[in-house]
Amino acid sequence: AVELQKLYLRLPNRTAHLHIRERGRFNQRYALLCRDFLRTSPRAAAAYELVKRELALRFADDPVSYYAIKDPVFDLIMAGAELWAASAQWQEPAADG
């Protein structure tokens, strides 16, 4: 779907990768909301970090299994993020910086 399209760039040395999204699309809001929620929720951020580390250890060469687990975990995180956004009256920032 167009709302999920993004550019993905990875540096050859794998020190960083970039996800580039178009302003106003669903996946732009999704990424910003997730970022802001995890910044304000240390317990959620620590739990997500642990899940990502464990998945990387177990499924480094199996992206299908990695995402089969990561996606539902992320659905839970985003459910919490949406509740937080409503209670905090969160809005997308005018500029990302």
C-alpha positions in Angstrom: 0.0 0.0 0.0 1.2 3.5 -0.7 0.7 4.6 2.9 3.4 2.1 3.9 6.0 2.9 1.2 9.4 4.2 2.2 12.9 4.3 1.0 15.4 2.2 2.9 19.2 2.9 2.9 21.8 0.9 4.6 25.5 1.9 4.8 28.0 -0.7 3.7 29.6 -1.0 7.1 26.1 -1.5 8.7 26.7 1.2 11.4 23.4 2.8 10.4 20.4 2.5 8.2 17.8 5.1 7.2 14.1 4.8 6.7 12.8 7.7 4.6 9.0 8.4 4.7 6.8 10.9 3.0 5.2 13.5 5.3 1.5 13.0 5.9 1.5 9.2 5.3 0.4 6.7 7.9 3.9 5.2 8.3 5.4 8.7 9.0 3.0 9.2 11.9 3.6 5.6 13.0 7.4 6.1 13.2 7.2 9.4 15.0 4.6 8.2 17.5 6.6 5.1 18.3 9.8 7.2 18.7 8.1 9.7 21.1 6.3 7.0 23.1 9.5 5.0 23.6 11.4 8.1 24.6 8.8 8.8 27.4 8.4 5.2 28.4 11.7 3.7 29.7 10.2 0.4 30.6 8.6 -0.1 27.2 11.9 1.0 25.5 13.9 -1.5 27.6 11.5 -4.3 26.9 11.6 -3.5 23.1 15.4 -3.4 23.2 15.5 -6.9 24.8 13.0 -8.3 22.3 15.1 -6.9 19.4 18.4 -8.2 20.8 16.9 -11.7 21.4 15.4 -11.8 17.9 18.7 -10.8 16.4 20.5 -13.6 18.2 18.0 -16.3 17.3 17.0 -15.2 13.8 20.0 -13.4 12.3 19.6 -15.4 9.1 15.9 -15.9 9.2 14.0 -12.6 8.5 10.7 -14.4 8.1 10.8 -15.7 11.6 12.3 -12.5 12.9 9.3 -10.4 11.6 6.8 -13.1 12.5 7.6 -12.3 16.1 8.6 -8.6 15.9 5.4 -7.5 14.1 3.0 -8.6 16.8 5.2 -7.3 19.5 5.3 -4.0 17.7 1.5 -4.1 17.5 1.4 -4.2 21.3 3.8 -1.3 21.6 1.8 0.8 19.3 -1.4 0.0 21.2 0.3 1.5 24.2 1.6 4.4 22.1 -1.9 5.2 20.9 -3.2 5.3 24.5 -0.3 7.4 25.5 -0.8 9.8 22.6 -4.5 10.3 23.5 -3.7 11.0 27.2 -0.8 13.2 26.4 -2.6 15.0 23.6 0.4 14.1 21.4 0.6 15.6 17.9 3.0 15.0 15.1 5.8 17.5 15.4 5.9 20.3 12.8 9.5 19.4 12.0 11.5 16.4 13.0 14.6 17.5 14.8 
